[in-house]
Each structure stands twice: as C-alpha cells, then as structure tokens.
C-alpha cells in the first residue's frame, strides 16, 4: 500500500521496548504507507495518545512502566475508535490477552514477518493493499 496524494496515511502508534523490533516494525509499516510514531514503552504511548489522534495502536504486551495489556485497556477507554493489535514473544502473554477480545483486533506472535505485521495492520483497519 502506498500513500495516495491528498489522502492522509493511516496513523499508527507503535509501542515496543526492544529497539530492534521497534525499528523493524516501524520500517515495515512506513514502507506499507502508514504514518508511524514509535515509542519505547507504554507510558510514552499513553502520552502520545493524549496529544495526537491515531487509527491503530500496535503494542508489545511485555514492556516496562506500562505493559501492553494496561495500555490497550486505557487506549480503548479513552480512544474507543482506535484499533488495537498486540504483539508478543511469550505464549503465556498471548493467553493473558484472550480476555481482551472485545477490545483488540488480534495478538500477533513473535517472530513475525514484514508481510504478516502489515497484513495484520491492514486487517485491523479494514483496508486492502499490498506490501
């Protein structure tokens, strides 16, 4: 998906504490045409949500300060229009997120490919496109 002139890109807030994963995901989403703001923890994400509108939140479940579950709950409460994807490398955390099915679009297990994360973002936003 590439950005269409005159039509703003979907805005994505990415919260991931691992710099390598954060960079990988941010680059993939930008390449797919999304406008991405990336932060390193849930507290920074909450601050970003207070100041800017976002279409999609992509958050790691396991993060310092504010974890992805708490972040998703807060985002859904204060920004009910936002779509939410959670990512995790821990199967137990994937299970922990099951109670949030009404709030989140999906939980994406790590490791994932560029195509998988972009496809999940498009599906969450109900848009088509190619990588």
N, C-alpha and C positions, 0 to 999 in steps of 0.2 A: 504494500500500500504506500503510495507516495502522497505527499501533501498536494492538494488541489489549490491553485492560486485563487485567492479571495475567500477560501473556506478555511477557517482555523482548524488546526490539528486537534485531535482529542488530547486533553491534558491528563498526564499520568503522574502520580506521586509514587515514587519508589522508595521504600524504607528497607534497607538491608545493611547489616553491620559488617559483613565481610566485604572489604574493598574490591577484591577480585570479582566476586559475584555481582556486586552493585555495578561495577563498570561494564561487565559482560551484558547484564540485563538492560542497563540504560542504553548502551550502544545498539543492541538488537532492536529495542523499541523505537529509538530515534531513526534507525535505518528503515524501519517499517512505517515511518511517517508520523509517529506520535511525538508530542511535545512533552519531554520528560524533565521533572525535577527530582533529583535523587538526594536522599538524606541517609545518615548513618544510624539512626535509632528512632524508636517510636516517639520519644519526646520531641525531637525535631520535626517529625511528621505531624504531630498534633499542632505544633506552632505553625507549620506551613498550611495546614487545613484551616486554621483560624484566619489566615491572611489572603488566601487565594482559592478560587474555585477549581476543583479537579473533577474529571469524569470518572477516573479509575484510580484506586489505591492498590498497589502491589506491595505486600509486606511480608517479610520473613516472620515466621512465628516466634523463633528464638532470637531475641535481641536484648541488649542491656537497657536499663532505665525503664522503658515501657515495651512490653513484648507485643507481638503481632495480634494476639487474641484481644488484649486490652485496647490496642489501637483500633482494631476492627469494630469492637463494641462502641467505642467513643465516636468513631467516624460515622457509623450507622445511626447513632443517636443524634449527632449534631449536623450531619450532612446526609440525610436519608436518601438523597438522589444519587449518591456516589456508588459505583460498582466496586466490589472488593474481590481481589484474588490474594490468597495466602500461599506462600511457598515455604517448604521445609525439607530438611535433610533427615529428619527424625521421625520414624514411623509412629512413635507414641504421640507426637505432637499432631500428626495428621488425624489420629483418633480423637484427640482432645478438641479438635476443631469441628467435629461432627455435630456438636450441639449448636453450631452457628449456621447451619444450612439455610436458614431463612434470611441471613444477613450477607452471606458470601456467595460468590458465583462458583468458586472451585478452590481446592487445595492442590497445588502443583508440587509433586515430589521432586526433590533434587536427587541426582543431577537431571537437568532437562536441556533440551536443545534450543537453539535460537528460534527454530520454527515452532516448537511447542509453546514457548512463552508468548511469542507473537500471536499464534493461533488462539491461545487462551485469552489474551487481551482483546482480540477482535470478537471472540465469542461472548465475553463478558459485556462488551459494548454493543453487541449485536450488529457488527459491521462486517462486511466482506473484505476481501483483498488478498494479495499475495505477498510473500516475503521477498 
